[in-house]
Amino acid sequence: MFYASSIATAIMFVILCSLSIWSLSVAHKINSLVGKSADILKDVEEMLPILSAICTHSNFTRTYGSICTFTR
């Protein structure tokens, strides 16, 4: 009985360690994805004033249609 419980405990320890390693790898991938999306959103935020300046020009909206219907 003692040996069986020791083996079961060792197997559970190996399973828990492998799940922890897998969770850390997934968390690292998610962290890098969030970092990349934050960079993209920062670039988009920098571009919004340029689009707003273009849309205030009256000839732009007549030539290219109504694209200035974004909200901030």
Number of C-alpha atoms within 10 A of each C-alpha: 5 7 8 9 10 11 11 12 12 12 12 12 12 12 12 12 12 12 12 12 12 12 12 12 12 11 12 12 12 12 12 11 12 12 12 12 12 12 12 12 12 11 11 11 12 11 11 13 11 10 13 12 9 14 16 11 10 9 11 14 14 9 8 8 9 10 10 13 7 8 4 5
